[in-house]
Amino acid sequence: MQELLKEARACKFCEKHLPLGARPIVEATKKSKIVLISQAPGRIVHESGIAWNDQSGKKLREWLGVNETTFYDNNNFAILPMGFCYPGKAKTGDAPPRKECAPMWHDTILSELKNVQLKILIGAYAANYYLPGKLNLTDKVSAYQDFLPDYWCLPHPSPVNRFWRSKNPWFEQEVVPKLQTRIHKIID
């Protein structure tokens, strides 16, 4: 597993398309229990090299009901973005993750994870890749039970999505407590 991650972190396949160059962010151990499949690292994470080391990560840990020590224990959480590198800026937020990354790496890395009990799909890119179909992200988030025991869909925890959260208060009131219960059953 460590050799595979070393190879993934050295990937330069789409470097010429990345404004800050390649710096793949991916974390896992063979014992990882939960896989966080998200969009791509932001600029702050690219600079620090630490996944979810930003405001989105703070909100995600709040939703999961875990502290930083628990979150950064890779036996608890594997980190597998759709794009391993920062893709650059778009009009609102970051650009989409590079399309080459997930098909190139996900199956191989996931096949090495022998203890996974849940894959959390964070944002539309992950949800649409793993659960294609006609449902939009809001529908997938509200119908989370339909995708269990394998997947749980979440909106992206970015501050940019604060309007989605204000229009959908049921998510933090009803879904987040159930997610936290499930997370603690897995990692405790």
ABEGO torsion letter per residue (X at the ends): XAAAAAAAAABAAAAAABAAEBBBBBBBBAABABBBBBBBBBAAAAAAGBBGBBAAAAAAAAAAGBBAAAAABAAABBBBBABABBAEBBABEBBBBBAAAAAAAAAAAAAABAABABBBBBEAAAAAAABBEABBAAAAAAAAAAAOAABBBBBBABAAAAAAAAABAAAAAAAAAAAAAAAAAAAX
